[in-house]
Amino acid sequence: MKDTQMEAGLYCNSCKEELPHHVYYINGKIVRVECQECKRTMVFKVDVLKEFYKEVYKRVSTKPNRVSKEYKKDMNRFLTGIPIRLVSKPYRLMKDFNESMHTIHCYKKRTARK
């Protein structure tokens, strides 16, 4: 699960002018917009668990296609990389899982305060 943020010039209803705002996303969906001047925040409800499940489903369902493209592109590189990938896969999965759980926890913590 990917959480990102960016800065955008948006109109603030409190300040009555266009000012820089922080826009926070989870998997490309806006979850929060905060005015940098007055700190007014708009929170958008997102079902983060549903987003997590959709991401896992997409990754699992597209894996056979991604693997077949990879071995068709360069069979030798694919075959020589398998042992390293088999050993490192559990660590990569745990890293992704922990990052996703951290994102979910932070989102729930922020929305619980509101």
Buried (B, 14 or more C-beta within 10 A) or exposed (E): BEBEEEEEEBEBEEEEEEBEBBBBBBBEEEBBBBBEEEEBBBBEEBEBEEBBEEBBEEEEEEEEEEEEEEEEEEEEEBEEEEEEEEEEEEEEEEEBEEEBEEBBEBBEEBBEEE
